């Protein structure tokens, strides 16, 4: 094979990562993995609690007015944050690969919350723009080369003046291999960790940073873990 296009390069790297037992978990073949993980007894994501940064940002007025807002929840898992958005007046759409889990959770969702089974890298996304796009745990499971695809597909969905929020593994407290190691071995090591500076650099080229900080584990009624970082950005008007 001789490469001649960027798409061919990305597909070649897809093959490298997919060949490893801890490789690609973003495509349709990973549906059962996510269902089992997200419903595992004792797993921290098997909860109905919203993320700590969401509750904090909302309390401080950093998310804008959620009443009537359009929200996209990327990698929504069991829909816990999607439900929280809807309970605060938003029209919220949650996207995830775990079709069976979404089917089970759909009847429990409040008015204004919709769950859709979507591969966010390869399948049609809901039409934007959205007042808030939120990612809690999707981005850090992407292979390094597919961050490019994600940024090209997801960031344009943020409306002018809208927000983009992310929660990801923290390199400062949970180190992961560098991108070269992942792309040469195919081993994603269970997810990529990012420093606060990484998040600022990756998303700050398009969006204005509002805040980047570690996730706290001391706010009652929320899901927080000290191995996570959070960052919030705003698209210029």
VENFENGI-V550562 format. One record per residue. N is the residue number from 1. RES is the residue in one small letter. SS is DSSP state (helix for helix, strand for strand, loop for the rest). Layout:
n->N res->RES ss->SS
n->N res->RES ss->SS
This chain:
n->1 res->x ss->loop
n->2 res->x ss->loop
n->3 res->x ss->loop
n->4 res->x ss->loop
n->5 res->x ss->loop
n->6 res->x ss->helix
n->7 res->x ss->helix
n->8 res->x ss->helix
n->9 res->x ss->helix
n->10 res->x ss->helix
n->11 res->x ss->helix
n->12 res->x ss->helix
n->13 res->x ss->helix
n->14 res->x ss->helix
n->15 res->x ss->helix
n->16 res->x ss->helix
n->17 res->x ss->helix
n->18 res->x ss->helix
n->19 res->x ss->loop
n->20 res->x ss->loop
n->21 res->x ss->loop
n->22 res->x ss->loop
n->23 res->x ss->loop
n->24 res->x ss->loop
n->25 res->x ss->loop
n->26 res->x ss->loop
n->27 res->x ss->loop
n->28 res->x ss->helix
n->29 res->x ss->helix
n->30 res->x ss->helix
n->31 res->x ss->helix
n->32 res->x ss->helix
n->33 res->x ss->helix
n->34 res->x ss->helix
n->35 res->x ss->helix
n->36 res->x ss->helix
n->37 res->x ss->helix
n->38 res->x ss->helix
n->39 res->x ss->loop
n->40 res->x ss->loop
n->41 res->x ss->loop
n->42 res->x ss->loop
n->43 res->x ss->loop
n->44 res->x ss->loop
n->45 res->x ss->loop
n->46 res->x ss->loop
n->47 res->x ss->loop
n->48 res->x ss->loop
n->49 res->x ss->loop
n->50 res->x ss->strand
n->51 res->x ss->strand
n->52 res->x ss->helix
n->53 res->x ss->helix
n->54 res->x ss->helix
n->55 res->x ss->helix
n->56 res->x ss->helix
n->57 res->x ss->helix
n->58 res->x ss->helix
n->59 res->x ss->helix
n->60 res->x ss->loop
n->61 res->x ss->loop
n->62 res->x ss->loop
n->63 res->x ss->loop
n->64 res->x ss->loop
n->65 res->x ss->loop
n->66 res->x ss->loop
n->67 res->x ss->loop
n->68 res->x ss->loop
n->69 res->x ss->loop
n->70 res->x ss->strand
n->71 res->x ss->strand
n->72 res->x ss->strand
n->73 res->x ss->strand
n->74 res->x ss->strand
n->75 res->x ss->loop
n->76 res->x ss->loop
n->77 res->x ss->loop
n->78 res->x ss->loop
n->79 res->x ss->loop
n->80 res->x ss->helix
n->81 res->x ss->helix
n->82 res->x ss->helix
n->83 res->x ss->helix
n->84 res->x ss->helix
n->85 res->x ss->helix
n->86 res->x ss->helix
n->87 res->x ss->helix
n->88 res->x ss->loop
n->89 res->x ss->loop
n->90 res->x ss->loop
n->91 res->x ss->strand
n->92 res->x ss->strand
n->93 res->x ss->strand
n->94 res->x ss->strand
n->95 res->x ss->strand
n->96 res->x ss->strand
n->97 res->x ss->loop
n->98 res->x ss->loop
n->99 res->x ss->helix
n->100 res->x ss->helix
n->101 res->x ss->helix
n->102 res->x ss->helix
n->103 res->x ss->helix
n->104 res->x ss->helix
n->105 res->x ss->helix
n->106 res->x ss->helix
n->107 res->x ss->loop
n->108 res->x ss->loop
n->109 res->x ss->loop
n->110 res->x ss->loop
n->111 res->x ss->loop
n->112 res->x ss->loop
n->113 res->x ss->strand
n->114 res->x ss->strand
n->115 res->x ss->strand
n->116 res->x ss->strand
n->117 res->x ss->strand
n->118 res->x ss->loop
n->119 res->x ss->loop
n->120 res->x ss->loop
n->121 res->x ss->loop
n->122 res->x ss->loop
n->123 res->x ss->loop
n->124 res->x ss->loop
n->125 res->x ss->loop
n->126 res->x ss->loop
n->127 res->x ss->loop
n->128 res->x ss->loop
n->129 res->x ss->loop
n->130 res->x ss->strand
n->131 res->x ss->strand
n->132 res->x ss->strand
n->133 res->x ss->strand
n->134 res->x ss->strand
n->135 res->x ss->strand
n->136 res->x ss->strand
n->137 res->x ss->loop
n->138 res->x ss->loop
n->139 res->x ss->helix
n->140 res->x ss->helix
n->141 res->x ss->helix
n->142 res->x ss->loop
n->143 res->x ss->loop
n->144 res->x ss->loop
n->145 res->x ss->loop
n->146 res->x ss->helix
n->147 res->x ss->helix
n->148 res->x ss->helix
n->149 res->x ss->helix
n->150 res->x ss->helix
n->151 res->x ss->helix
n->152 res->x ss->helix
n->153 res->x ss->helix
n->154 res->x ss->helix
n->155 res->x ss->helix
n->156 res->x ss->helix
n->157 res->x ss->helix
n->158 res->x ss->strand
n->159 res->x ss->strand
n->160 res->x ss->strand
n->161 res->x ss->strand
n->162 res->x ss->strand
n->163 res->x ss->strand
n->164 res->x ss->strand
n->165 res->x ss->strand
n->166 res->x ss->strand
n->167 res->x ss->strand
n->168 res->x ss->strand
n->169 res->x ss->strand
n->170 res->x ss->strand
n->171 res->x ss->loop
n->172 res->x ss->loop
n->173 res->x ss->loop
n->174 res->x ss->loop
n->175 res->x ss->loop
n->176 res->x ss->loop
n->177 res->x ss->loop
n->178 res->x ss->loop
n->179 res->x ss->helix
n->180 res->x ss->helix
n->181 res->x ss->helix
n->182 res->x ss->helix
n->183 res->x ss->helix
n->184 res->x ss->helix
n->185 res->x ss->helix
n->186 res->x ss->loop
n->187 res->x ss->loop
n->188 res->x ss->loop
n->189 res->x ss->loop
n->190 res->x ss->loop
n->191 res->x ss->loop
n->192 res->x ss->loop
n->193 res->x ss->loop
n->194 res->x ss->strand
n->195 res->x ss->loop
n->196 res->x ss->helix
n->197 res->x ss->helix
n->198 res->x ss->helix
n->199 res->x ss->helix
n->200 res->x ss->helix
n->201 res->x ss->helix
n->202 res->x ss->helix
n->203 res->x ss->helix
n->204 res->x ss->helix
n->205 res->x ss->loop
n->206 res->x ss->loop
n->207 res->x ss->loop
n->208 res->x ss->strand
n->209 res->x ss->strand
n->210 res->x ss->strand
n->211 res->x ss->strand
n->212 res->x ss->strand
n->213 res->x ss->strand
n->214 res->x ss->strand
n->215 res->x ss->loop
n->216 res->x ss->loop
n->217 res->x ss->loop
n->218 res->x ss->loop
n->219 res->x ss->loop
n->220 res->x ss->loop
n->221 res->x ss->loop
n->222 res->x ss->strand
n->223 res->x ss->strand
n->224 res->x ss->loop
n->225 res->x ss->loop
n->226 res->x ss->loop
n->227 res->x ss->loop
n->228 res->x ss->strand
n->229 res->x ss->strand
n->230 res->x ss->strand
n->231 res->x ss->strand
n->232 res->x ss->strand
n->233 res->x ss->strand
n->234 res->x ss->strand
n->235 res->x ss->loop
n->236 res->x ss->loop
n->237 res->x ss->loop
